[in-house]
Amino acid sequence: MSLPWSCGGVRAGYDGGLVLRGVDLSVRRGEVLAVLGPNGAGKSTACRVAAGLLPVTGGEVLVRGRAVTGDGAVRRARSGVVLAPEGRGVFPSLTVEENLALCLPDARARDAVYERFPHLRERRGVAAGALSGGEQQMLALAPLLQRPPEVLIADEPSLGLAPRVVAEVYALLTELRDAGTALLLVEEKAAGILGVADTVAYLSRGRVSWCGPRAEVEEDRLTEAYLGRAT
């Protein structure tokens, strides 16, 4: 069976400068691939390439074994690849209900979201921009439980969230994995994400410096070596 998403030898950057320098990554159905690395390692660039927001200058991107390297974000989304961007990804001037309706036209599907997340029901008439960061993140991700994508690319889903909310976000992402979604999660900090990851890749200076099963991660050594933090 073809992998839901993979890339090989990807080179990409901005204004003629390379950020990714030959990146190879792949994620299987029902798997969480955690991509870790320090600020500036190329993590967000990898997300943009995966979602079709940034063209590559070399290498290829595959969805279910089919080359989609030249496809933009719209065609990539139609292929089942969904991006949850850094910074929540909601429409701040629209209400909670209006945001959900854009993703879930069926009122029954929205009711299912409210059943699962009653706090969103209480805030359904409130503009999304007035929600807390955690509420905005849940509003952005909750509709995916009703329509699990084939591939989800999440760029720092825990950014700026309180530890309790981070745990809720990771629980939601785990549900998506259990539903068969292939998840590529990019994070700067290893804390938390290692608890849900199946495979871990470390990105350093635009290259994958290590990739392997979560069980083989030596947290102390890799935290110091790849994230630049003494343990």
C-alpha positions in Angstrom: 0.0 0.0 0.0 1.3 3.5 -0.9 2.2 5.8 1.9 -0.3 8.6 2.5 2.4 11.2 2.3 6.2 11.3 1.7 8.9 13.5 0.3 12.3 12.7 -1.0 15.4 14.9 -1.5 13.3 18.0 -1.1 15.1 21.3 -1.4 13.2 24.6 -0.9 13.7 28.1 0.4 12.9 31.7 -0.1 14.3 34.4 -2.4 17.0 32.1 -3.7 18.2 31.0 -0.3 17.9 27.3 0.6 16.2 26.3 3.9 15.6 22.6 3.2 18.7 20.8 1.8 17.5 17.4 0.8 14.8 16.3 3.2 13.4 12.8 3.2 10.3 12.1 5.3 7.3 9.8 5.2 4.3 9.1 7.4 2.0 6.0 7.4 -1.7 5.8 7.9 -2.6 5.9 11.6 0.9 7.2 12.5 2.1 10.3 14.3 5.4 11.5 12.9 6.9 14.2 15.2 9.4 16.5 13.5 11.5 18.3 16.1 14.3 20.8 15.9 15.4 24.2 17.0 14.1 27.5 15.7 15.4 28.1 12.2 15.9 24.4 11.5 13.3 24.5 8.6 10.3 22.9 10.4 7.7 25.4 9.2 9.2 25.4 5.7 8.7 21.6 5.6 5.0 22.1 6.6 4.6 24.7 3.8 6.2 22.3 1.3 4.0 19.4 2.5 0.8 21.4 2.1 1.7 22.8 -1.3 2.1 26.4 -0.1 5.8 26.6 -1.1 7.2 25.2 -4.3 10.3 23.0 -4.2 13.5 23.6 -6.1 14.5 19.9 -6.0 13.1 16.5 -5.0 9.6 15.3 -5.0 6.4 15.1 -2.8 4.1 12.1 -3.1 0.5 11.5 -1.9 -0.5 7.9 -2.0 2.5 7.2 -4.2 1.4 9.9 -6.8 3.7 12.8 -7.5 2.1 16.0 -6.4 5.2 18.1 -6.4 3.8 20.7 -8.8 0.4 20.9 -7.1 -0.6 23.9 -5.2 -2.4 24.0 -1.8 -5.9 23.7 -3.2 -5.2 20.6 -5.2 -3.1 19.2 -2.4 -6.1 19.7 0.0 -8.4 18.0 -2.5 -6.0 15.0 -2.3 -6.7 14.8 1.4 -3.8 16.8 2.8 -4.9 19.3 5.4 -2.7 22.0 7.0 -3.3 23.2 10.6 -1.1 26.3 10.4 0.9 27.9 13.2 -1.3 30.6 14.8 -4.6 28.6 15.1 -6.1 29.0 11.6 -9.6 30.4 12.4 -11.4 33.5 11.1 -11.3 35.9 14.0 -14.1 38.1 12.9 -16.5 35.2 12.5 -18.4 33.6 15.4 -17.6 30.1 16.6 -20.8 28.9 14.8 -19.8 30.6 11.6 -16.3 29.1 11.7 -17.7 25.6 12.2 -20.3 26.1 9.5 -17.5 26.8 7.0 -16.0 23.4 7.7 -19.2 21.5 8.6 -22.3 22.6 6.6 -24.3 19.8 8.2 -25.9 21.1 11.4 -25.7 17.6 12.9 -22.0 17.5 12.5 -21.7 20.8 14.3 -23.9 19.5 17.1 -21.5 16.6 17.4 -18.7 19.0 17.9 -20.6 20.9 20.5 -21.5 17.6 22.3 -17.8 16.8 22.5 -16.7 20.3 23.3 -19.5 21.9 25.4 -17.4 25.0 26.0 -17.6 25.8 22.3 -21.3 25.5 22.5 -21.4 28.1 25.3 -19.3 30.4 23.1 -21.0 29.7 19.7 -22.1 33.3 19.2 -18.8 34.8 20.2 -16.3 36.0 17.6 -13.4 33.6 17.3 -10.9 36.3 17.8 -12.2 36.9 21.4 -11.5 33.3 22.4 -8.5 32.2 24.3 -5.6 30.6 22.4 -6.6 27.2 23.6 -10.2 27.7 22.6 -9.1 28.9 19.1 -6.9 25.8 18.7 -9.8 23.5 19.6 -12.1 25.4 17.3 -9.6 24.9 14.4 -9.0 21.2 15.1 -12.4 19.9 16.4 -14.1 19.8 13.0 -11.5 17.3 11.8 -12.9 14.7 14.1 -16.1 14.7 12.1 -14.2 14.4 8.8 -10.8 12.9 9.5 -8.4 13.9 6.8 -6.1 11.4 5.1 -3.1 13.5 6.1 -2.9 16.3 8.7 0.1 18.6 8.9 0.2 20.5 12.1 2.7 23.3 12.6 3.4 23.8 16.3 -0.1 22.9 17.6 1.0 23.5 21.2 2.5 26.9 20.6 1.5 29.4 23.4 -0.9 27.0 25.1 -1.1 26.2 28.8 0.0 22.6 29.7 -3.6 21.5 30.4 -4.7 22.7 26.9 -1.7 21.1 25.3 -2.8 17.8 26.7 -6.3 18.3 25.3 -4.9 19.1 21.8 -2.6 16.0 21.8 -5.6 13.9 22.9 -7.6 15.2 19.9 -4.7 14.5 17.6 -4.4 11.0 19.0 -8.1 10.4 18.2 -7.4 11.4 14.6 -4.5 8.9 14.5 -6.8 6.2 15.8 -9.2 7.1 13.0 -6.5 6.4 10.5 -5.2 9.8 9.7 -1.5 10.2 9.0 -0.2 13.0 11.1 3.0 15.1 10.6 3.4 17.2 13.7 6.1 19.9 13.8 7.2 21.1 17.3 10.2 23.0 18.6 9.9 21.5 22.1 10.1 17.8 22.7 8.0 17.8 25.9 4.6 16.4 25.4 4.8 15.5 21.7 7.1 12.5 22.5 4.2 11.0 24.5 2.0 10.6 21.4 4.6 10.2 18.6 5.2 6.9 16.9 8.2 8.1 14.9 10.5 11.0 15.6 12.6 13.0 13.1 15.1 15.7 14.1 15.6 18.5 11.7 18.8 20.4 11.9 20.0 23.1 9.4 17.6 22.0 6.8 18.4 18.3 7.0 17.0 15.3 8.8 19.8 14.5 11.3 18.0 11.5 12.9 14.8 9.6 12.3 13.5 6.5 14.0 10.9 4.9 16.2 9.9 6.7 19.4 11.1 3.7 21.4 14.7 4.3 20.2 14.8 8.0 21.2 17.4 8.7 23.8 15.8 11.8 25.3 18.6 13.2 27.3 21.3 12.9 24.6 19.0 14.0 21.7 17.6 16.9 23.6 21.0 18.3 24.2 22.4 17.4 20.8 19.5 18.5 18.6 17.6 21.0 20.6 20.5 22.7 22.1 19.3 22.3 25.7 21.4 20.8 28.5 19.5 18.2 30.5 
